[in-house]
Amino acid sequence: MTRLTSPNFPNEYPHSSIMTWVFRVPPPYYFNICFDVFELAEGMDRLSIGNGTAPFAAVSEVFFVTETASDVASKRLDDRHVMEEYMWIRLESYQLAKNGRFAFNITAVIDEIVLEKGEFKLLMSPYYPLHYENDAYVKWQIKVPDTGYGVLVHFIEFHLIDSGDTLTVEDNVSPAKDSIPAVFTGVDIPSDFVLWSTKALIRFETNLAGVGAGFKIKVQPVFGEGTYMKDQLVLAHHTKS
């Protein structure tokens, strides 16, 4: 999550200025914007939001001060989504601007992947087949049919060059203390792995030490029985190096 605030926040932002911010998320993520404080100065000040890297190339919405209260404008953005890899935000303030300020949270979100019997989904590291980036964090939530099904992870390509770059598969139903995540790293292609749960959380995390070619995996439902202890799912810890 990124918190964006106007310059000098919580004090008023400068007048007679133009400020632009550009954000990027890896596919298949998209942006969610939630306003915390939204107080544009009266007059001609405006806040614009759009897709792409160049302001006004694709404007999604423009906000001015109106007769409605700022909290009404805030509600309009609580569930605001920008469905592109790049998003820009632009503030234009004019000479007589006074008492303007804003603060809001920007998060990268992804919809849950629901797989029925016979379906599958390919997941790839950001920008695959190009190298992934340092300091990345991506997660996917997978759901398969209830009762008797698990999540099969088949590794097609796998090249995480640094030991601090990891792909983690864990139970997304039981509390974290009740299951042991499976952690994969290195350049050897791991064997197939089955998580015996109807919901899986897959996380890809990288550090700042180096980048590799990334990964391509296939996830799909598989029918069978897992290993349980005290009615809780127990996973083996798998690490390739």
Phi and psi in degrees as a GROMACS rama.xvg file:
@    title "Ramachandran Plot"
@    xaxis  label "Phi"
@    yaxis  label "Psi"
@TYPE xy
-117.74  133.611  THR-2
-104.161  119.151  ARG-3
-104.55  127.432  LEU-4
-125.619  152.743  THR-5
-69.1791  153.017  SER-6
-55.2933  138.764  PRO-7
74.5507  5.82804  ASN-8
-56.4544  138.028  PHE-9
-86.2234  4.8594  PRO-10
-78.3424  175.896  ASN-11
-70.5246  149.114  GLU-12
-77.3673  160.268  TYR-13
-64.6739  148.742  PRO-14
-91.9931  168.377  HIS-15
54.7522  49.4759  SER-16
-145.862  159.316  SER-17
-128.896  126.345  ILE-18
-128.317  136.006  MET-19
-131.644  135.984  THR-20
-122.396  140.002  TRP-21
-122.835  133.784  VAL-22
-124.205  154.265  PHE-23
-139.578  138.534  ARG-24
-130.148  148.86  VAL-25
-77.2043  141.451  PRO-26
-59.5069  145.491  PRO-27
-96.5208  25.9994  PRO-28
-73.2701  159.239  TYR-29
-140.753  170.837  TYR-30
-92.0661  141.018  PHE-31
-121.676  129.852  ASN-32
-117.032  128.003  ILE-33
-130.362  118.517  CYS-34
-78.0362  136.935  PHE-35
-101.53  -50.1517  ASP-36
-129.265  132.301  VAL-37
-144.665  97.0585  PHE-38
-134.488  89.0116  GLU-39
-75.6811  143.695  LEU-40
-68.0972  148.412  ALA-41
-67.6812  149.023  GLU-42
118.901  -131.915  GLY-43
-101.904  5.721  MET-44
-62.1076  145.528  ASP-45
-150.416  152.285  ARG-46
-120.2  126.396  LEU-47
-117.57  145.198  SER-48
-130.991  136.839  ILE-49
-158.029  177.361  GLY-50
-93.7509  153.683  ASN-51
94.98  -171.692  GLY-52
-103.592  -16.7908  THR-53
-106.948  120.082  ALA-54
-54.3643  137.987  PRO-55
73.873  4.67884  PHE-56
-69.1891  -39.0041  ALA-57
-150.414  89.1391  ALA-58
-79.3628  126.892  VAL-59
-88.9583  -43.9385  SER-60
-162.101  148.024  GLU-61
-126.463  133.992  VAL-62
-115.68  132.024  PHE-63
-119.8  168.417  PHE-64
-75.0283  128.797  VAL-65
-125.291  -174.894  THR-66
-74.0027  -12.4854  GLU-67
-78.7197  154.017  THR-68
-70.5842  158.861  ALA-69
-63.4262  -29.0524  SER-70
-70.1832  -23.48  ASP-71
-69.1806  -44.4582  VAL-72
-62.6358  -35.9921  ALA-73
-61.9914  -42.004  SER-74
-61.5874  -31.4706  LYS-75
-64.6709  -23.963  ARG-76
-105.545  -3.57413  LEU-77
-56.3552  -38.5798  ASP-78
-114.598  27.5435  ASP-79
-72.5611  128.169  ARG-80
-116.629  139.28  HIS-81
-116.963  114.091  VAL-82
-95.1462  45.4842  MET-83
-135.087  167.2  GLU-84
-70.0863  -34.7711  GLU-85
-115.91  144.863  TYR-86
-139.412  140.032  MET-87
-120.689  149.751  TRP-88
-130.583  132.324  ILE-89
-132.984  128.514  ARG-90
-110.628  128.727  LEU-91
-120.008  117.093  GLU-92
-116.508  151.318  SER-93
-116.407  178.453  TYR-94
-59.6286  -36.3476  GLN-95
-96.8032  12.9357  LEU-96
-64.394  134.927  ALA-97
-144.132  141.633  LYS-98
64.9804  30.1909  ASN-99
-96.0711  141.223  GLY-100
-165.025  158.961  ARG-101
-157.393  157.812  PHE-102
-154.308  128.786  ALA-103
-150.975  161.759  PHE-104
-103.376  133.815  ASN-105
-116.633  123.309  ILE-106
-125.281  150.02  THR-107
-94.5456  124.266  ALA-108
-126.854  160.72  VAL-109
-144.894  143.855  ILE-110
-74.1867  150.261  ASP-111
-63.9715  138.85  GLU-112
-93.2745  115.71  ILE-113
-105.818  121.01  VAL-114
-116.188  126.857  LEU-115
-93.3462  172.191  GLU-116
-55.305  130.246  LYS-117
88.3321  -8.15945  GLY-118
-94.9857  159.344  GLU-119
-148.301  166.589  PHE-120
-140.965  134.206  LYS-121
-92.1578  128.618  LEU-122
-116.083  138.825  LEU-123
-134.874  153.094  MET-124
-65.2626  154.343  SER-125
-54.0262  131.234  PRO-126
71.1497  11.8111  TYR-127
-55.6975  138.252  TYR-128
-86.8826  8.35896  PRO-129
-76.5615  167.315  LEU-130
-66.2681  143.789  HIS-131
-74.9021  174.997  TYR-132
-103.695  160.007  GLU-133
-70.967  157.042  ASN-134
56.0874  44.4593  ASP-135
-101.392  151.6  ALA-136
-145.872  115.702  TYR-137
-133.857  140.506  VAL-138
-138.779  148.578  LYS-139
-126.247  141.38  TRP-140
-110.931  124.477  GLN-141
-115.007  135.51  ILE-142
-127.084  133.498  LYS-143
-122.059  170.156  VAL-144
-55.3046  153.145  PRO-145
-72.889  160.896  ASP-146
57.8546  103.494  THR-147
90.075  -4.90953  GLY-148
-105.433  150.444  TYR-149
-130.025  -176.92  GLY-150
-109.971  116.975  VAL-151
-90.9203  127.158  LEU-152
-110.604  115.228  VAL-153
-108.871  123.878  HIS-154
-90.4389  119.769  PHE-155
-96.0199  -50.8916  ILE-156
-131.891  144.096  GLU-157
-155.956  116.696  PHE-158
-152.98  85.435  HIS-159
-106.849  102.643  LEU-160
-72.4688  -25.0328  ILE-161
-111.976  142.176  ASP-162
-65.1179  -19.0783  SER-163
-82.9525  -5.31638  GLY-164
-96.0508  119.955  ASP-165
-135.147  151.403  THR-166
-117.486  120.927  LEU-167
-115.812  134.122  THR-168
-118.005  124.439  VAL-169
-145.403  161.513  GLU-170
-67.0004  131.827  ASP-171
-109.208  16.6659  ASN-172
-111.861  -57.7301  VAL-173
-72.6801  151.579  SER-174
-56.4064  150.45  PRO-175
-56.0379  -32.9409  ALA-176
-68.871  -16.1671  LYS-177
-95.5927  -2.05271  ASP-178
-141.272  153.933  SER-179
-107.082  120.437  ILE-180
-64.9046  150.627  PRO-181
-96.0643  123.009  ALA-182
-116.234  128.091  VAL-183
-120.356  137.586  PHE-184
-155.196  175.723  THR-185
97.1486  -166.574  GLY-186
-116.929  -2.84668  VAL-187
-84.8765  139.795  ASP-188
-74.0758  118.182  ILE-189
-68.2291  160.11  PRO-190
-71.2503  162.87  SER-191
-55.5968  146.216  ASP-192
-132.696  137.366  PHE-193
-117.287  125.835  VAL-194
-99.4758  114.45  LEU-195
-85.3424  78.7844  TRP-196
-157.033  154.547  SER-197
-81.9698  -10.4014  THR-198
-135.371  129.583  LYS-199
-121.692  145.931  ALA-200
-115.643  121.674  LEU-201
-113.298  124.075  ILE-202
-121.805  134.942  ARG-203
-116.941  121.174  PHE-204
-131.24  138.866  GLU-205
-128.821  154.864  THR-206
-102.033  -156.156  ASN-207
-107.012  11.7656  LEU-208
-90.6033  -22.8749  ALA-209
171.561  167.391  GLY-210
-131.272  153.726  VAL-211
-124.264  -170.468  GLY-212
-76.2296  -14.7926  ALA-213
93.3751  -157.52  GLY-214
-144.223  160.219  PHE-215
-140.003  120.354  LYS-216
-128.763  158.162  ILE-217
-118.29  126.573  LYS-218
-116.306  140.259  VAL-219
-158.922  159.126  GLN-220
-70.4871  146.932  PRO-221
-139.118  138.36  VAL-222
-96.174  137.109  PHE-223
167.393  -157.267  GLY-224
-131.705  136.149  GLU-225
-94.2778  -175.747  GLY-226
-102.01  124.127  THR-227
-119.024  149.097  TYR-228
-138.823  122.747  MET-229
55.4748  41.1765  LYS-230
64.4772  15.8274  ASP-231
-123.229  147.371  GLN-232
-72.8262  135.026  LEU-233
-119.442  127.909  VAL-234
-111.913  147.715  LEU-235
-77.9986  149.383  ALA-236
-91.8047  110.484  HIS-237
-107.819  119.966  HIS-238
-133.933  124.953  THR-239
-104.109  135.51  LYS-240
